[in-house]
Amino acid sequence: MNNEINDIVIVGGGSSGWMAAATLIKVFPNKNITLIESANAPTVGVGESTLGSINNWLALLEIDEKDFIPYTDASFKLSIRFKNFYLNDNSSFHYPFGQPDVRGSHAGTNDWLFKKFLKPDTPSSNYAESWFPAMALVKENKYFDNEKGHLVNWDPKQDVAYHFDATKFGQWLKTHYCLPRGVKYIVADVTDTKVTNNGLEEIILDGHMSKRADLFIDCTGFKSLLLGGALKEPFNSLEDILPNNSAVATKVPYKNKQKQLVPYTDCEAFENGWIWKIPVWSRLGTGYVYSDKYISDEQAKIDFKRYLKSKNQSVEELEFKTIKMRTGLHNRLWVKNVCAIGLSAGFIEPLESNGLFTVHEFLRKLVRILKRGRVNRTDKDFFNYSCKKQFYTFAEFVALHYAFSHRTDTQYWRDIQEKEFCSDLISLKTTNIRGIQAAAYEKMEDFVWSNVYTAGLHCIATGMNNFATDFESISAETLQSDIEFFRPGWEKNIKQFEDRNKLWKDVVDKEAKPLYNYLRERYHSE
C-alpha cells in the first residue's frame, strides 16, 4: 500500500513518547498528532545519561539547553569513565566526547603508543588526556562556554551531553513543547487492538473508545504492546553477546555536592556486571547492571548495598527498584502502519548511555521517510535497514567492552573470557556492521584504531590495554629492532602532548569555573 500519513497516534508517554511527539509536531505541524498515555503505566526511569549526538536532535527541534536544564535536574556530561573493566585492579580510563585533536600528528592516534613504548609505565588513562581538550575540564571538575575559543578543538555545542532526570525531561517536553504546539493528549489504557491484513485497524481505549490512525507509534516500553503484541513481530535477542538482563537502581543524596557533581558518567565493573553513577543537580543516580543467570535479584540487591556501604553510603533509607531488561531488537521496527520507538523497538543495555540515543536517532530517520509525503513498503524497508544497522553497530561496540576484558575474579567474568562474540570472524562471512568485525580488521590488518567511523573504539580499546599496533610490528615493517633508532622522533611527539596538556590546563585555570558554581549561577539554585 502507498499511504499518505496525516493522522499519527503515539501510544505511550515517558521520554520516548514525548520525544516522538515533539519531533513530529516540530517537523509536521499540520499533521494530526495524538499521544495516548496510561495513568497507571510506570516508566523505566533509569535513562539519566545522554550522548553528544542529542545536540543534533535538540538543534532540529530548536531547543536551547537553557530551556530545559532548570526543569530537568540537568548537569553537563563531557565523558564516560570506566573503572576495573580490564582487570580488577582499580585502574580507570575515560572516553570523552568529540574528536581527538590529532593536528600535527604523524601517525594519528598511534602517536600516543610511541610514548607508551618509550615510557612503559605510562597509564592507559593518559591516552584520553593526551588527545581530548575536554579532559582538562574533567580533571579539574570545571566547565565554561569557551566563547573565546581558547580551548581549541572543543565545542560545547557538539562535544557536551547531559545528565538529567529522564522522567522530568519527558514532562518538560509535554508541558513546554508538545501541548503548546498542538499535540493532542489522551489519558487512557489500551485494552484491546484490532488487526487486519493491512495492519493495526484500531486500538480500544478503556474498553469502549476506539482510535484509528494512519500511523501508530509504539512507545510502550519493553512490553511492545503494538509491534510485538498486536502485530507479533519477532524479537531477536542479543543475550549471546550482551551478558546482562537486569538492574537494581536507587537515588543517593550528595554528601559533598561540589566534589561529587562531576562532568562524567562513572561506570565501574563489578562482580557480576557493572555499577553506574550519574550525577544530576540534586542527587546521584546509581545502579547495578547484572545477569540473573549468575545471581538472583535479591542477591544483586544485597551485593549492591554492600558496595554502597563500602563507599560510606548509608542504605537504610534508600529505595531500590529492580528492572528486568530484554536486550535485542525486533526483526522489523516499522511493520505496516506501526512503528516502534524506544524500548518497544529494542534495547542494548545501559552501558554507553544508548537508551535515549536510539530514540532520537530513530526519530530522525523516521522524519526523513515521512518527508516524502507518502510511504510504501520500500520506504519502511529503508527505515528498518538504517535503524538495524545503527543499532547492531552500537550493540557490538558495547559488547567489545566485555570482549576486551581480562577479568577472571568471578564465574561471570571467567565465562566472558570464553564467549564467542562473533562467529563470523572465523567463517570470514562479511557484514556492513561496523562492530566486532571492523574492530578485528583495524587491530590485525590496519594496525590503527579508527577514530571516526567506530566512535570511541580507540578510547575503549586503548584504555583496556588493547593497542592498535606494537613495537614488534613496527620493527618488522621498518627493519629496525633498536628502539633507540626511533627515540628522537618519538620524543618530539611526547613533547607535543606535554605542551598541549599545559596549554589546555592554563586555559581551564584562567577561564573555567567549578561545575557546581557554573550550574548554580546559570541554571539552578539550592
N, C-alpha and C positions, 0 to 999 in steps of 0.2 A: 504493500500500500504506500501511496505517496501523500502524506498528510500535512496539511497546514496546521501549525500548533499555535493556538490563541489562548486556550484555557489550560492553565497549569496548576495542578494541585500538589502541594508538598505535604506529605504525611510524616509527622514527627517534628518536634522542635529541637531544643538543645542547640549546641553550637553549629552542628552541620545543617540542621533545618533552617535556622535563621541566616546562616551564611549563604545558603542556596537562595532563600527569599531575597536577601539583599542584592545578590549578584544579578538575579533575573529581573528584579524591578528596576535596577540601575540601567541595564542594557536594553531591556524591553519594557519601557514604562507604559506602553499602550496595550500590553497583554494583560489578561485577567489572571492574576496570581493569588492563590489562596493557600494559607498554611493551616493545617489541622493538627492540633496538639492535644494530647490527653492530659487531663488534670491530675492523673494518677501515675503516669509513667515516669520513673526516676531516670535521671541522666547518669551516665557513667561517671562523669565529673573528675577525671584524672588528667585531662589534657590541659596542662598549665604551661606548656613549653612549646614554642614555635621555632621555625627555621627562617632564615633570611628571605626566602622566596615569598613569605607572606607579604612583603613590601610590594611586590608586583600586583598582588590581588588588591591590597589597600589602594594602590595607585589607580587601578581600574575603577574602583568604587569612589575615588576621590575622597578617601577618608584620611585625615591627618591624625598622627598619633596623639596630638593634644586633645582630640575629640573623645577618645575612649580611655586613655590611661587613667584619668582620675576616677572613672566609674568601674574599672575592672581590676583594681588592686595591682596594677601593672608595674613592672620594672623592665630594665633592659637586659638583653642577653647577647653577649659577644662571642661565646664559645661554649663548648661542652668538654668537661674534664672527665677522664676515665682513670680509675684507680684500681689496681690489683687485677686487671683483666689479663695481662700477660702471665705474670706469676703472682703468687700470694706473698708479695714482698714489700708492700706499701709504696711501690713506685706508681707514678701517675704521669699523664701527658694530656695535652689539650688538642682539640680540633676547633680552631677559631673559624669564624665566618669570613667570607671574602676570598679573594685570590692571593696566593703568596706573592710577595714583592720580589720578583726574580730579575729586576732590572740590573744589568751589569754582570749577571751570572754567566758562567762559561758552559756549564752542563746542567742548567735548570736546577731543580731541587736536589739533584745529586751532588751539587756543590757542598751541601752540608755533610755528606758522607765523607768527603775528603778531610773535614775537620775531625770526624769520628775516627777515621783511620789513623790520623796523626796523634789524636788525643783520645785513646780508647775509653778513658774514664768519663768522657762527656755523656751525661744522661740523655736518654731519648727525648725527655721533655724539652731539651734545648732546641729541638728541631722546630717546633712551632714558634718559639721565642725568636728564632733567627730569621723567620720568613714573614711573620704576620705583625704589622704595627699594632693591631688591637691587643696583642699580648702585653704591651707596655701599660695599657689601661687595666687589663685583667690583673696583672701583678700588683698594681698599686690600688686596686679596687676603686677606680675613678671613672669619670665619664665627662664628655663635653661634646659640643656641636661641631667642632673642627671647622668653624666658619672661615678661618684664615687659611685653611688647607695645609697647615704646617705638618700634620701627621699624614704624610704622603702615602697614597695607595690605600687609604681607609676612608670610606664614605658612609656616614651614619644613616644615609637614606637607603643603602643597599646592604651593608655589612653588619646590620644590627637586627636582632629579632626581639621577641618579648617573652617575659614570664607574666602570665596573668591568670585570673580565675576564669576558666572557660565557660562556666555557667553564667557568670556575670557578663562575659563578652556576648554570649547569645542574647541575654536580656537587654543589653545595651543596643545591639543591632535591632532587636524587636521594637523597643520604645523610641529610640532616637533616629532610626534609619528606615526600617521597613514600613511600620504603620503610618508614619507621616507621609510616605511616598505612595501609599495606596494599596499595600498588601492587605488582603482580607484575612481575618483571623477567626478561626472557629475552635472552640474548646469542646472536644468530644472524643469518644473512644471509637475506633474502628472495630465493629463487632462482626462484620461479615464482608465477603467480597464475592463479586460475580464475574466469572471469567468466561470468555468466548474464544473462538479461534483467532480473533483479532486482538486479543489481549485482555486487559482488565476493563470490563464494561462499566462497572461502578463499584463504589465502596458504600457500605451501610454504616451509618453513624448512630451510636447509642440505640441500635436495634430497630430504628424506624426511619431515619432520614437517609436519603441516598445522595451520592455526589458523583458526577461524571466529569471527565476531563479529557483533553486531547493528549495530555502527558501527565503521568503521575511520577513524582519524585519521591523515592523511598528513603526516608531518613529515620527509620525506626530502630536503629541500633543493631545489636547483634542478632536480634530475632528476625530481622529482614522480613517484615510482615508481608510486603508486596512481592518483591523479587523472588525471595526464597520460599515464602509461604504460599501466596496465591498462584504465582507462575511456576513455582517449583524448579527454578533454575539451579542446576547442580553447583555445589560448593567444592572447590579444590583446596584441600588443607595443605599447609606448609609446615606441619609438625615434623617432617623429615629433616628440615634444615634449621628450624627455629624451635629451640627446646622448651620454651616457656609458654604456659597457658593460663596462668593465674597471677593475681597480685593482691596484696593486702596494703591498704593505704591509710594514712592519717594526716592530720594537720597539727603542726607543732608551733607553739608560740616562741618568739625570739627571746633569747636571753641577753644577747648583745647585738642589737639590730645593726648598728653601724659596722660591725665586723662580719656578721653573718649574711647581710644583704649584699651578695656578690653578683657580678655580671656574668655568671655562667651556670649552666646546669651541671650538677655533680652526679656522676654515675660510678658506683663502687661495686665491683664484682664481689659476690658473697658465696656462701656455702652451696646453695642450690639455685643460684640465679644472680641477681644484682639488685642494688638499692639505689633509688633516685632521691635527690634532694633539690627542690626547686624553690628559690626564694622569691616570693611575691612581696608586695609592700607591707602587708600586715602580719605575715607569718610564713613559715616554711611548709611546703607540701612535700611529703616524703612517703615512700612506699617500697615494698619488697616484691620484685617480679620473680616468679619461681615456676618450677614444673611440679604439678601434683603427682607425677609419676615417681617422684623421689621423696616427697614429704607430703603429709596431709595438710589441709588448710589450717587446722588447729596448730599443728607443729610449726607451720610457717609463721603464724602469729606469735607463737612463743619465741621462736628464733629472732623474729624482728624486734620484739620487745627487749630481748636480751641485747641485741645490737644497740638499740636506742639507749639502754641503761649504761652500756659501755662508753657512750658519749656523754654521760652525766645528764641524761634526759629522764625526767620522771614520766612514767607511763600510766599511772593510776587514773588520771583524769582525761586521758586521750580517748577519742572514739576511733575505732578501727573498722574499716569496710573491706570485705573480701570481694574481689571482682574476678569472674571467670571470663576468659578471653578465647575466642576462636581465631586462630591465625590462618590466613589464607584469603582466597578471593573467589567470588562466583565466576563461573565459566564465561558468562557474558554479564556486563553491568547494565546494558540497555537492551531490553527484550520487548519487542512490540511497542506498547505505549507506557512501559515502566522503566525508569532509570534510577539506579541506586547510587546514593552519595553518602560517604562516611562509613560508619561501622557496618551498615546494612550491605555495603558493597564488598568490604573486606577489611582486614586489619593485619598489620605486620607484627608489631609488639611495641611497647613504649620506648625502647631504645632508639636513640636518634630522633626523637620527637616527631614521628611521622604521621601521627593521627590527624591533626589539622592540616598537615601538608597535603595529604591525598584529597582532603575536602576541597581546598581552594584550587588545587591543580586540576582535579577532575571537573570542577565547575568552569574553569577557564576553557577546558576542552569542549564542554557541553555548549558554552556560548558560541564557540566557533562553528559548531554544527548547526545550531539553531539560527544563526545569522543568515543561512541560506533561505529561510522563509518556509520551505517545505522539507520534510525528512523522509527518506526512503531507507530501505534495508542497507544499502551500501554506506549511507551516512552513519548509520548506527554501527556498522562493522568498523568503519574508520575510527569512531569514538572508542569502541571496545578494544581495538588493536592498540591505540595510543595509550589508553589507561593501563592496560595489562602490561605493556612493555615498561612503562614508568614504574608501575607497582612492583613487578618482579625484579627489575634492576635495583630498586631500593631494598627489597627484601633480601636479595643476595648480598648487598652491601652490609646490611645488618648482620646477616649470617656470618660474614667474614670476621666480625668482632669475636665470635666464638671460635671460628676455624683457626684463627691466628693465635689463640690462647695456648699456653703450655701449662696451665694449672692442672694439678693431679691430686689436690688435697681431699676431694670427696669423690664419691662414685659418679655424681653428676658431671664433674669436670673430667674425670677419667673416661667416661663414656664419650664425651665430646672429642677427646683425642682420637678416638677410633671411628668417628662418624664420617660417612661418605657424604660430603656436602654437594657434590656434583658428579654424577656418574658419567656425564658427557665428556669429562676431562679424559677419561680412559678410552672411551669409544671414539673420540675425536669428532663427535657429532657437533656441528657448529650451531650457534644461536646468535641472534642480533641483540640479545640482552647484554648490556654492559655490566655484568656482575662478576661471578666467580670465574667464568672463562676468561673474561677480559683481564682480571687480576692475574691469573696464571700466565697469560701471554705477556703481560707487561713485566712480570717478575722474571720469567725464564727466557723470553725471546727479545724483548726490547731493553731490558736492564734499566728501566726507569719507570717510576710510578707516574701516571698521568695526573696532572693537577687541574685538568679542565673537564674531561668527559666523565671521570669517575669521582668527581667532587672530593670528598675528604679521604679517599682511599690512601693517599700518600701520607696523611697525618696518622691515620689509624694503623697502617702497616708499620711505619717507622716507629711510632710510639710503642709498638709491641715487638720491637727488635727484629722486624722482618724487612730487611733493607733491599732496595731495588737492585743494587749491584754490590760487589765485594772487591777487595784489593786483588784477590787471586784472578778474578776475571779481567780486571784492568791490566794486571801484569801479563796475562796471557795474550791479550789483544795488542799490547804495546811492546812486547818482548823485553820488558823492564821489570826485573824482580826485586830491585833495591828501592825501598820506599823513599830513601833519601833523594833519589832522582826527581821525585815529584814534589818534594818539600817546598822549594822556593815558590812555585806557582800556587800550591795549595795554601800556603801561609798567607798569600795575598787574599784568598777567599776568606780565611779566618779573620783577618783584619777588617775586611769589609763588613762581616757580621758584627764584629765588636763596635765598629764605628757607627753602624746604623742603630744598634741597640742603645748606644749612648745618645744618639740624636733623638730617637723615639722617647727615651726616658726624659730627656730635657724638655721636650715639648709637653709631655704629660705633666711633669712637675710644675711647669710655668702656667699652663693654660687649663688643665682639667681640674675638676672638683671631686671630692669624695662622692661616690654614687649616692649615698644616703642624702647628702646635702643637696646634690643636684635635683633629685626627685622631690625632696621636701620643698625646695624653693620654687620649682616649676609646676608641680602637679599635685602633690599630696601634702597633707598636714597630719599631725599626730592626733 
